[in-house]
Amino acid sequence: MVVRLNPVDFAKAMMKKKEQLIPTPIVLDNGIAGIVYGYYEGEDFYYLDRLDVDVSKKEALRKMNVMELRQEIALKIKIFVANSNLNKNF
């Protein structure tokens, strides 16, 4: 299962659980690249619903529709998790 967390819940979970943080690079359809942070707890992947981008891309990111951005991040993270699970089986 893939679970999206807001910044407050993500910070609380990281302080409580002390899981290893996994930086996941993604590229949005508009070409903006960034990193989404997450961690595994068992088979489940929890991720922060924010994209960390270079300072030069922050303004372009701010201009994007928030809901569309979250949906695209969610899709890219689900693909990352699915690919990670495939690699575990080989």
NORDAWO-V366134 format. One record per residue. N is the residue number from 1. SS is DSSP state (~ for helix, > for strand, _ for the rest). PHI is phi in degrees with one decimal (none if undefined). Layout:
BEGIN
N	SS	PHI
N	SS	PHI
END
This chain:
BEGIN
1	_	none
2	>	-112.1
3	>	-125.4
4	>	-87.5
5	>	-122.4
6	_	-77.9
7	~	-55.6
8	~	-65.8
9	~	-65.7
10	~	-64.5
11	~	-62.5
12	~	-61.0
13	~	-64.2
14	~	-66.5
15	~	-70.1
16	~	-79.7
17	~	-92.3
18	_	56.9
19	_	-73.8
20	_	-75.3
21	_	-74.8
22	>	-115.7
23	>	-77.9
24	>	-116.3
25	>	-74.3
26	>	-136.8
27	>	-122.6
28	_	-73.1
29	_	-60.8
30	_	-86.6
31	_	94.7
32	_	-74.9
33	>	-104.9
34	>	-166.8
35	>	-123.9
36	>	-113.1
37	>	-96.5
38	>	-156.7
39	>	-156.0
40	>	-94.6
41	>	-128.7
42	_	68.3
43	_	-89.7
44	>	-90.0
45	>	-112.8
46	>	-107.2
47	>	-136.0
48	>	-77.8
49	_	-82.1
50	_	-131.9
51	_	-106.1
52	>	-88.5
53	>	-120.5
54	_	-61.8
55	~	-53.2
56	~	-69.2
57	~	-106.4
58	~	-62.0
59	~	-66.0
60	~	-62.3
61	~	-66.4
62	~	-62.9
63	_	-78.7
64	_	-75.0
65	_	-66.5
66	~	-60.3
67	~	-67.3
68	~	-66.2
69	~	-61.8
70	~	-61.7
71	~	-64.8
72	~	-68.3
73	~	-60.5
74	~	-59.0
75	~	-62.5
76	~	-65.3
77	~	-68.2
78	~	-62.4
79	~	-65.4
80	~	-58.2
81	~	-64.7
82	~	-61.2
83	~	-66.0
84	~	-63.7
85	~	-67.8
86	~	-62.7
87	~	-65.8
88	~	-67.1
89	_	-82.8
90	_	-101.8
END
